[in-house]
């Protein structure tokens, strides 16, 4: 379970209510809860434009991993539609190494509700869905109670806040499939079908849930909306870097002294996050590698961590900010084993629809298993790289890329370690105990 920790470098915007009992609706209201949605309603006929423009000026980019500008995404929804419009909150936090949405649902569930309402007001929707990860069923009681309390107060349902506007919210959990974290597979799941991706176009903003225009945002993205409306878009943007506004929840796990979830400004130094915020490498050992944004992100070597934690700087470094799950690996870790465990996860979670993903992940797993068990040949390393390269960009959804990118990173940056295994010189110590868990996946 993610620990609530603190550090002087944190900038508490999204986390300012954590640990203050904000799951209770009266306490949430005391802490400026539902003030942002009231402020939006007070804009009258200019409400939609005001919300979207404020979100655009904030520089908020999707916190689920893709990093698409939120305000722009909301502006894509057509003004009029013969079908109902929907807001869908993606709380299917299934990326190994990531555990920040969990804390929001537990500590500040009403911020997700209020953010969903704000998104609905922005696009003219009257209905929102909050979709939680299947393994988060124990959080469903917290989230559902928050929704029930909001209805009891008259904040949800008919004529919210006496405005003449209606808005309803339904909570739902998945069945534990990584695949439904992809937005179109999430819609399929919510409609009661098998959670496999849809062919696009059309895109969800035009044809989404039940065929209606739909905006889909990660839970952290949505929870930021009330704070942005209250403090102003420009003020929020100023907390981060150019084109990367605000702060971010980072789950730092693995071999660090103080693992936990921290809220840091966008662009904050990865090195400082590891050595100052998280207290450095556990037991005084040496850093070997860092997975900077969840298991799907290409690995960084120890000499590559002088980089800022925002979408653009991470892209320049050849990796991704992803979902904010920083997994720290010390000198004892076997990269070959870590690569094998990573591909086992993606092979297991592939929906099987795309041949490159279904077959590619399976063959990479088989080949890396042979290398790890001491039966590999040097050509196996090139074959793994070839398979991963031919998965990239050839699947209906990003799961194929999510499996290929870390594999390529491991092979290219730690090739000698793979060669050593083939020559019978194993490195590191076992780091994982279960087939589908990665280091630090759940703190």
VMD Tcl script that draws the C-alpha trace (Angstrom):
set ca {
  {0.00 0.00 0.00}
  {1.42 3.44 -0.92}
  {2.71 5.34 2.08}
  {1.84 8.97 2.77}
  {5.21 10.64 3.14}
  {6.47 14.19 2.89}
  {9.54 16.16 1.83}
  {10.30 19.91 1.91}
  {10.61 20.06 -1.89}
  {7.03 18.93 -2.39}
  {4.51 21.42 -3.76}
  {1.18 20.31 -2.42}
  {-1.66 21.11 -4.79}
  {-3.35 17.82 -5.54}
  {-2.20 16.33 -2.25}
  {-3.05 19.28 -0.01}
  {-6.02 17.45 1.52}
  {-4.23 14.12 1.98}
  {-4.27 12.96 5.57}
  {-6.94 15.49 6.57}
  {-10.02 13.30 6.49}
  {-11.26 14.69 3.18}
  {-13.04 11.43 2.33}
  {-15.74 12.85 4.63}
  {-17.86 15.21 2.54}
  {-18.29 17.81 5.29}
  {-14.55 17.96 5.84}
  {-14.01 18.18 2.08}
  {-16.36 21.17 1.91}
  {-14.47 22.82 4.80}
  {-11.30 22.48 2.72}
  {-12.79 24.36 -0.29}
  {-14.45 21.26 -1.67}
  {-17.05 21.79 -4.41}
  {-16.12 25.50 -4.52}
  {-14.57 25.06 -7.98}
  {-17.68 23.57 -9.56}
  {-19.78 26.36 -8.00}
  {-17.34 28.89 -9.45}
  {-17.72 27.31 -12.87}
  {-21.53 27.36 -12.70}
  {-21.39 31.05 -11.72}
  {-19.88 31.82 -15.17}
  {-23.34 31.35 -16.69}
  {-23.41 31.16 -20.48}
  {-19.62 31.46 -20.60}
  {-19.15 28.41 -18.34}
  {-17.95 25.91 -20.93}
  {-15.54 28.28 -22.65}
  {-14.22 29.54 -19.30}
  {-13.48 26.02 -18.04}
  {-11.78 24.90 -21.24}
  {-9.70 28.09 -21.57}
  {-8.61 27.84 -17.94}
  {-7.58 24.23 -18.44}
  {-5.68 25.14 -21.60}
  {-3.80 27.96 -19.87}
  {-2.85 25.62 -17.00}
  {-0.62 23.49 -19.23}
  {-2.08 20.34 -17.61}
  {-1.19 17.26 -19.64}
  {-2.68 13.80 -19.20}
  {-1.31 12.10 -16.10}
  {-2.11 8.60 -17.29}
  {1.00 8.46 -19.46}
  {0.25 9.92 -22.89}
  {0.68 13.52 -21.76}
  {-1.91 15.01 -24.15}
  {-3.01 18.58 -23.23}
  {-6.22 18.25 -21.21}
  {-7.92 21.50 -22.21}
  {-7.34 20.76 -25.88}
  {-8.74 17.26 -25.46}
  {-11.93 18.67 -23.94}
  {-12.28 21.18 -26.78}
  {-12.50 18.35 -29.33}
  {-15.95 17.31 -28.12}
  {-18.60 18.70 -30.52}
  {-20.83 21.42 -29.11}
  {-24.00 19.64 -30.21}
  {-24.72 15.94 -30.52}
  {-27.81 13.83 -31.18}
  {-26.45 11.36 -28.62}
  {-25.65 11.90 -24.93}
  {-22.12 12.94 -24.01}
  {-20.11 11.16 -21.35}
  {-17.16 11.73 -19.03}
  {-15.11 8.63 -18.23}
  {-12.50 8.64 -15.47}
  {-9.79 6.06 -16.03}
  {-8.83 4.77 -12.59}
  {-7.58 1.44 -13.95}
  {-4.12 1.96 -12.47}
  {-2.53 -1.24 -13.74}
  {0.91 -0.06 -14.87}
  {3.49 -1.95 -12.78}
  {5.38 0.45 -10.54}
  {2.51 2.95 -10.37}
  {0.42 3.57 -7.26}
  {-0.55 7.27 -7.15}
  {-4.23 7.11 -8.21}
  {-4.77 4.69 -5.34}
  {-3.90 7.46 -2.88}
  {-6.31 9.93 -4.49}
  {-9.21 7.49 -4.27}
  {-8.39 6.73 -0.67}
  {-7.58 10.21 0.65}
  {-9.55 12.64 -1.55}
  {-12.32 10.83 -3.46}
  {-14.50 13.93 -3.73}
  {-11.83 15.66 -5.82}
  {-12.39 12.97 -8.47}
  {-16.15 13.52 -8.27}
  {-15.82 17.30 -8.49}
  {-13.33 17.04 -11.35}
  {-15.71 14.74 -13.22}
  {-18.51 17.28 -12.79}
  {-16.27 20.09 -14.07}
  {-15.34 18.06 -17.13}
  {-19.02 17.35 -17.73}
  {-19.92 21.04 -17.50}
  {-17.12 21.85 -19.95}
  {-18.42 19.57 -22.69}
  {-22.16 19.56 -21.98}
  {-22.33 16.10 -20.45}
  {-24.86 14.98 -17.83}
  {-23.27 11.63 -17.03}
  {-19.93 10.49 -15.66}
  {-18.38 7.10 -14.99}
  {-15.53 6.45 -12.56}
  {-13.82 3.19 -13.49}
  {-11.49 1.67 -10.88}
  {-8.89 -1.03 -11.31}
  {-10.26 -4.50 -10.57}
  {-7.77 -5.07 -7.75}
  {-8.97 -1.80 -6.18}
  {-12.34 -3.24 -5.24}
  {-11.61 -2.45 -1.59}
  {-11.52 1.23 -2.60}
  {-14.92 0.97 -4.26}
  {-16.63 1.32 -0.87}
  {-14.81 4.63 -0.26}
  {-15.59 5.93 -3.73}
  {-19.21 4.79 -3.67}
  {-19.80 6.33 -0.25}
  {-18.42 9.63 -1.55}
  {-20.81 9.48 -4.52}
  {-23.75 8.61 -2.25}
  {-22.90 11.49 0.09}
  {-22.72 13.90 -2.84}
  {-26.19 12.81 -3.92}
  {-27.48 13.20 -0.37}
  {-26.19 16.78 -0.28}
  {-27.80 17.59 -3.62}
  {-24.40 18.03 -5.28}
  {-25.19 15.26 -7.78}
  {-28.44 14.41 -9.53}
  {-31.10 16.87 -10.64}
  {-30.61 20.62 -10.44}
  {-27.12 20.57 -8.95}
  {-26.44 23.56 -6.69}
  {-29.77 25.02 -7.83}
  {-28.33 25.69 -11.28}
  {-30.95 23.90 -13.34}
  {-28.20 21.53 -14.55}
  {-28.21 17.78 -13.98}
  {-25.25 15.48 -13.47}
  {-25.02 11.83 -12.43}
  {-22.05 9.60 -11.63}
  {-21.73 5.82 -11.64}
  {-18.76 3.87 -10.22}
  {-17.48 0.65 -11.74}
  {-14.54 -1.72 -11.28}
  {-12.86 -3.82 -13.89}
  {-11.89 -7.47 -13.67}
  {-8.16 -6.94 -13.31}
  {-7.11 -6.65 -16.96}
  {-4.18 -4.37 -17.82}
  {-5.57 -4.01 -21.33}
  {-8.60 -1.99 -20.21}
  {-6.31 0.84 -19.19}
  {-6.34 1.67 -22.91}
  {-9.21 4.08 -23.40}
  {-11.13 2.29 -26.14}
  {-10.79 -1.08 -24.38}
  {-12.02 0.65 -21.23}
  {-15.17 1.74 -23.07}
  {-15.71 -1.78 -24.37}
  {-15.41 -3.14 -20.84}
  {-17.80 -0.54 -19.45}
  {-20.34 -1.50 -22.10}
  {-20.19 -5.09 -20.83}
  {-18.08 -6.46 -23.66}
  {-14.64 -8.03 -23.81}
  {-12.02 -5.38 -23.06}
  {-10.20 -5.18 -26.39}
  {-9.24 -1.96 -28.24}
  {-11.31 -0.36 -30.95}
  {-10.04 0.63 -34.36}
  {-9.63 4.40 -34.62}
  {-10.85 6.69 -36.11}
  {-13.48 7.51 -35.02}
  {-11.98 8.87 -31.82}
  {-13.82 8.90 -28.47}
  {-14.40 12.66 -28.51}
  {-16.76 12.10 -31.45}
  {-17.86 8.44 -31.12}
  {-17.11 7.01 -27.71}
  {-19.03 5.29 -24.92}
  {-22.36 3.94 -26.21}
  {-21.63 5.79 -29.45}
  {-21.77 9.23 -27.83}
  {-19.03 11.88 -27.62}
  {-16.79 10.97 -24.69}
  {-13.84 12.47 -22.87}
  {-11.60 10.02 -21.04}
  {-9.03 11.19 -18.53}
  {-6.86 9.57 -15.91}
  {-8.02 9.98 -12.29}
  {-5.08 12.24 -11.39}
  {-5.80 14.48 -14.39}
  {-9.46 14.83 -13.42}
  {-8.65 15.44 -9.74}
  {-6.47 18.40 -10.73}
  {-9.35 20.27 -12.39}
  {-10.93 21.73 -9.19}
  {-7.56 23.00 -7.96}
  {-6.82 24.62 -11.32}
  {-10.16 26.45 -11.45}
  {-9.64 27.81 -7.92}
  {-6.03 28.95 -8.30}
  {-6.20 29.95 -11.96}
  {-4.64 28.35 -15.01}
  {-1.62 30.65 -15.20}
  {-0.74 30.14 -11.53}
  {-0.90 26.38 -11.95}
  {1.20 26.48 -15.12}
  {3.89 28.54 -13.35}
  {4.53 25.65 -10.94}
  {5.98 23.51 -13.73}
  {8.05 23.99 -16.87}
  {7.20 25.27 -20.32}
  {4.49 23.09 -21.91}
  {4.40 21.01 -18.71}
  {2.27 22.87 -16.22}
  {1.78 22.18 -12.54}
  {2.84 19.33 -10.30}
  {2.78 15.56 -10.52}
  {2.31 12.68 -8.11}
  {5.32 10.39 -8.33}
  {5.35 6.93 -6.80}
  {9.01 6.22 -5.97}
  {9.61 2.56 -5.19}
  {12.24 -0.14 -5.33}
  {15.61 0.15 -3.64}
  {15.26 3.54 -1.94}
  {15.30 4.46 1.74}
  {11.94 6.28 1.74}
  {9.56 4.80 -0.85}
  {6.24 6.56 -1.20}
  {4.06 8.93 -3.21}
  {5.38 12.49 -3.49}
  {3.96 15.57 -5.24}
  {6.77 17.37 -7.07}
  {6.84 20.20 -9.63}
  {6.96 19.12 -13.25}
  {10.57 19.27 -14.37}
  {11.99 18.33 -10.96}
  {15.37 16.58 -11.15}
  {15.18 12.78 -11.30}
  {18.49 12.57 -9.45}
  {17.15 14.74 -6.61}
  {13.93 12.72 -6.51}
  {15.96 9.56 -5.90}
  {18.76 10.82 -3.67}
  {17.09 13.62 -1.74}
  {13.32 13.11 -1.76}
  {13.42 9.30 -1.49}
  {16.55 9.26 0.67}
  {18.97 7.59 -1.73}
  {19.72 3.95 -2.47}
  {18.78 1.56 0.29}
  {21.62 0.18 2.36}
  {24.19 2.47 0.76}
  {24.40 0.34 -2.39}
  {25.12 1.69 -5.86}
  {22.40 2.68 -8.33}
  {22.23 0.45 -11.39}
  {19.14 1.57 -13.31}
  {15.86 3.46 -13.08}
  {12.53 2.77 -14.75}
  {11.25 6.38 -14.73}
  {7.53 6.16 -15.44}
  {6.15 2.67 -15.01}
  {7.20 -0.66 -16.54}
  {6.48 0.35 -20.15}
  {9.10 3.12 -20.14}
  {12.63 2.49 -21.46}
  {15.16 2.10 -18.66}
  {17.76 4.72 -17.75}
  {21.27 3.78 -16.63}
  {22.75 5.29 -13.47}
  {24.68 7.83 -15.56}
  {21.50 9.06 -17.30}
  {19.48 10.39 -14.35}
  {20.43 14.07 -14.64}
  {17.16 14.85 -16.37}
  {13.99 16.72 -15.46}
  {10.75 14.91 -14.71}
  {8.52 16.27 -17.44}
  {7.22 14.85 -20.71}
  {9.58 16.76 -23.01}
  {12.83 16.27 -21.09}
  {12.13 12.58 -20.67}
  {11.45 12.23 -24.41}
  {14.80 13.90 -25.17}
  {16.47 11.39 -22.85}
  {15.00 8.54 -24.90}
  {12.37 7.45 -22.42}
  {8.97 8.60 -21.10}
  {7.47 10.20 -18.01}
  {4.64 7.70 -18.34}
  {2.41 7.22 -15.33}
  {4.86 8.61 -12.78}
  {6.01 5.30 -11.31}
  {9.75 5.61 -10.62}
  {11.24 2.17 -9.94}
  {14.81 2.30 -8.61}
  {17.11 -0.72 -9.11}
  {20.36 -1.14 -7.20}
  {23.55 -2.98 -8.16}
  {22.23 -6.36 -6.97}
  {19.49 -6.53 -9.60}
  {19.75 -8.89 -12.54}
  {18.64 -6.89 -15.58}
  {18.10 -10.13 -17.50}
  {15.67 -11.35 -14.87}
  {14.01 -7.96 -14.66}
  {13.56 -7.90 -18.46}
  {12.12 -11.43 -18.35}
  {9.66 -10.58 -15.60}
  {8.62 -7.45 -17.47}
  {7.86 -9.30 -20.70}
  {6.07 -12.06 -18.75}
  {3.70 -9.42 -17.45}
  {2.92 -8.01 -20.89}
  {2.63 -11.44 -22.49}
  {0.13 -12.44 -19.82}
  {-1.87 -9.22 -20.17}
  {-2.00 -9.09 -23.98}
  {-5.59 -9.44 -25.17}
  {-4.36 -11.56 -28.07}
  {-6.11 -9.63 -30.83}
  {-3.00 -8.36 -32.65}
  {-0.58 -10.92 -34.04}
  {2.55 -8.76 -33.49}
  {1.66 -8.34 -29.81}
  {0.32 -11.84 -29.17}
  {3.18 -13.66 -30.91}
  {5.90 -11.09 -30.25}
  {5.51 -11.03 -26.48}
  {5.36 -14.83 -26.37}
  {8.52 -15.31 -28.42}
  {10.43 -12.67 -26.47}
  {9.38 -14.40 -23.25}
  {10.51 -17.80 -24.53}
  {13.82 -16.46 -25.78}
  {14.63 -14.52 -22.61}
  {13.66 -17.56 -20.53}
  {16.20 -19.62 -22.45}
  {18.88 -16.97 -21.91}
  {18.07 -16.64 -18.20}
  {18.14 -20.39 -17.65}
  {21.56 -20.73 -19.27}
  {20.61 -22.26 -22.62}
  {20.87 -19.16 -24.78}
  {23.10 -18.38 -27.75}
  {24.39 -14.96 -28.83}
  {21.93 -14.74 -31.69}
  {19.11 -14.75 -29.11}
  {19.96 -11.19 -28.12}
  {19.63 -9.98 -31.71}
  {16.42 -11.98 -32.11}
  {14.88 -10.31 -29.04}
  {15.78 -6.89 -30.42}
  {14.38 -7.82 -33.85}
  {11.11 -9.02 -32.35}
  {10.69 -5.90 -30.22}
  {11.47 -3.56 -33.12}
  {8.88 -5.29 -35.29}
  {6.19 -4.96 -32.62}
  {6.61 -1.18 -32.43}
  {3.79 0.71 -34.11}
  {2.15 -2.41 -35.49}
  {-0.62 -3.04 -32.97}
  {-4.15 -1.68 -32.50}
  {-3.33 -0.29 -29.06}
  {-0.15 0.75 -27.23}
  {0.30 -2.54 -25.34}
  {2.62 -3.83 -28.06}
  {4.76 -0.71 -27.77}
  {4.59 -0.94 -23.96}
  {6.17 -4.40 -24.15}
  {8.68 -3.53 -26.88}
  {10.08 -0.26 -25.51}
  {11.44 -1.55 -22.18}
  {12.73 -4.70 -23.89}
  {14.74 -2.62 -26.37}
  {16.05 -0.44 -23.55}
  {17.25 -3.42 -21.53}
  {18.95 -5.12 -24.49}
  {20.63 -2.01 -25.88}
  {21.84 -0.54 -22.58}
  {22.75 -3.75 -20.79}
  {23.75 -6.01 -23.68}
  {26.92 -7.20 -21.95}
  {24.88 -8.56 -19.08}
  {22.81 -10.62 -21.52}
  {26.03 -11.86 -23.14}
  {27.41 -12.79 -19.71}
  {24.34 -14.94 -19.04}
  {24.88 -16.75 -22.33}
  {28.50 -17.37 -21.33}
  {27.35 -18.76 -17.99}
  {28.18 -15.74 -15.85}
  {24.92 -14.81 -14.15}
  {24.66 -11.37 -12.56}
  {22.63 -9.98 -9.69}
  {20.31 -11.63 -7.23}
  {16.64 -12.59 -7.61}
  {14.46 -9.52 -7.29}
  {10.92 -10.82 -7.80}
  {8.94 -13.56 -6.16}
  {5.72 -13.81 -8.16}
  {5.23 -14.26 -11.86}
  {3.38 -11.02 -12.56}
  {4.84 -8.60 -10.00}
  {7.64 -6.16 -10.69}
  {9.89 -4.56 -8.13}
  {7.95 -1.93 -6.22}
  {4.74 -2.49 -8.15}
  {2.71 -2.13 -4.97}
  {4.17 -0.25 -1.99}
}
mol new
graphics top color blue
foreach p $ca { graphics top sphere $p radius 0.5 }
foreach p [lrange $ca 0 end-1] q [lrange $ca 1 end] { graphics top cylinder $p $q radius 0.2 }
display resetview
